[in-house]
Amino acid sequence: MGPKSYGLVITDGRSIFVLQSTSKAVLGGAIGGAVGAAIGQALSKDRGVNIEQSALGELVYDSRNLVVPHTAIRRLRIRKSWGTYRLVIHYLQPDGKQRKISAELAVSFQGAKQLGISIREFAERRGSEVRAAYKRALTPDIQSRVEIGD
């Protein structure tokens, strides 16, 4: 299975990574060029989940989504990486197993163009927005063990 694309919902008690699309585009990427892109697009499956229109309970109980209670977070880090930002969360599952989510905060050329800003500025805004959301959502004891940054 190739890369997956998730939307992120941050509440006061949990982070919900909502599966948006899956791709078997590893094959398409290996071929390259327009043919590879066409194959990759054909192998992608867009779920079309509208996060803003979905009930929170639907998102939480959908087994395709990843739900991380904030009390389970052992380490959270938002850092700049190769011109974009990366979110890394280390957390404990209910069975005690440690897990890690490492996600690139996606930037959109079209989104930057619509706002009249550069991709770099768009990435900065995205990183700042996610950082601010976690600062509002996490309790002080959880914030004391994470690296959210400024």
SVG drawing of the C-alpha trace seen along z (x, -y; Angstrom):
<svg xmlns="http://www.w3.org/2000/svg" viewBox="-23 -38 38 43">
<polyline fill="none" stroke="black" stroke-width="0.4" points="0.0,0.0 1.3,-3.4 0.9,-6.7 -2.3,-7.7 -3.6,-11.2 -5.3,-12.2 -7.2,-15.3 -6.5,-16.3 -9.2,-17.2 -7.8,-18.4 -10.3,-18.5 -9.7,-19.2 -9.4,-15.5 -8.0,-13.8 -6.5,-14.1 -8.4,-12.4 -6.5,-11.6 -9.3,-11.2 -8.4,-9.0 -9.0,-11.1 -7.4,-9.0 -5.3,-5.9 -3.0,-5.2 -1.2,-2.3 0.8,-4.9 4.2,-3.3 3.9,-1.6 2.9,-4.8 5.8,-6.7 8.3,-4.1 7.2,-4.5 7.4,-8.3 6.2,-11.0 2.7,-11.5 2.1,-7.8 3.1,-7.2 1.0,-10.1 -2.0,-8.7 -1.5,-5.2 -1.0,-6.6 -4.2,-8.7 -6.1,-5.7 -4.9,-3.6 -5.9,-6.3 -9.1,-6.0 -10.6,-9.3 -13.0,-8.8 -14.4,-12.3 -15.0,-12.7 -16.1,-16.2 -14.6,-16.7 -16.6,-19.9 -19.9,-18.2 -19.2,-14.9 -20.3,-14.3 -17.4,-13.8 -18.7,-10.4 -18.7,-9.2 -15.0,-10.2 -14.0,-8.6 -15.7,-5.2 -14.6,-4.9 -12.0,-2.1 -10.1,-3.6 -9.3,-6.7 -6.6,-7.0 -7.7,-8.4 -5.1,-9.4 -6.4,-10.5 -4.3,-13.4 -3.7,-11.6 -1.9,-8.8 0.6,-11.2 4.1,-10.7 5.8,-13.1 4.6,-15.5 6.8,-17.5 6.1,-20.0 9.2,-21.0 10.3,-22.4 11.5,-19.7 12.6,-20.2 10.5,-23.4 7.4,-22.1 6.5,-21.0 6.4,-17.6 4.2,-16.4 5.5,-13.5 3.4,-12.0 4.6,-9.2 1.7,-7.7 0.6,-4.6 -2.3,-2.4 -4.8,-1.1 -2.9,2.3 0.3,0.4 2.1,0.7 4.0,-2.4 3.1,-3.8 4.4,-6.7 2.7,-8.9 4.9,-10.9 3.1,-13.2 4.0,-15.9 1.7,-18.9 0.7,-19.2 0.9,-22.4 -1.1,-23.2 0.2,-25.2 -3.4,-26.2 -4.0,-27.2 -0.9,-29.4 -1.8,-31.0 -5.4,-31.7 -4.0,-33.5 -1.4,-35.3 1.5,-33.9 4.5,-31.7 4.6,-28.0 7.1,-28.7 4.7,-31.2 1.9,-28.7 3.9,-26.0 4.8,-28.5 1.1,-29.3 0.1,-25.6 2.8,-24.9 1.7,-27.8 -2.0,-26.9 -1.4,-23.3 1.0,-24.4 -1.6,-27.0 -4.3,-24.3 -2.3,-22.0 -1.4,-24.8 -5.1,-25.5 -6.1,-21.8 -3.4,-20.2 -3.6,-20.5 -0.5,-22.1 0.7,-18.7 0.7,-17.3 2.3,-20.5 5.1,-20.0 6.3,-16.8 5.9,-17.9 7.9,-20.0 5.3,-22.2 7.7,-25.1 6.9,-28.8"/>
</svg>
